[in-house]
Amino acid sequence: KAGVTQTPRYLIKTRGQQVTLSCSPISGHRSVSWYQQTPGQGLQFLFEYFSETQRNKGNFPGRFSGRQFSNSRSEMNVSTLELGDSALYLCASSLEGQGAKNYGYTFGSGTRLTVV
Amino acid sequence: DQQVKQNSPSLSVQEGRISILNCDYTNSMFDYFLWYKKYPAEGPTFLISISSIKDKNEDGRFTVFLNKSAKHLSLHIVPSQPGDSAVYFCAASTGNEKLTFGTGTRLTIIP
């Protein structure tokens, strides 16, 4: 079956702009989570959506937002981009209640965002 | 506040020997621990997990040990193979869908 698909793979934006990233989970997976990976910081949890509702949220400013559609596809948006937002943004999907336990999440390959 | 710590940024091991990757945590509410492996330009791949009610879980060449009193877990890879060269992340959860990750350890297997 198809894995987690993230688009685009690479993106270059200018400081102050806004950006939207897309994630299509594995078919049947209803939970979608987003993580930011930066050098030296590891993966930082952004938020998790399930059935179009945000269930968990990390410690990121309000410039970071997301949503989930009825087909479980998810988007995340970053407004007023800052240089420090340059990172690899990873999306992960899981069946309800299983992602953090038995077999973990399935991650996509990520979107590499560069802010200049 | 780094609740999950991987204090060794890198580790080199000869092929065929044992690789031991370490992870420490501070939050006693964590009840699931996972290890992920990541190659460049790819997303992390789940390797193995352990519940806080266990102290060991084994899957093929991979074994995870949990010492709750020391708030420490480790991943053992035996025998190490060249394909094991990657960045390994330790992660922990309090039971919801949020994972708290360490900063990773880059493992290099020397042929």
Interface residues (C-beta under 8 A of the other chain):
Chain A: V4 S31 S33 Y35 G40 Q41 G42 L43 Q44 F45 E48 F50 R55 N56 G58 L90 A92 S94 G97 G99 A100 K101 N102 Y103 G104 Y105 T106 F107 G108 S109 G110
Chain B: Q6 Y32 L34 Y36 A41 E42 G43 P44 T45 F46 S49 S51 F89 A91 S93 G95 N96 E97 K98 L99 T100 F101 G102 T103 G104
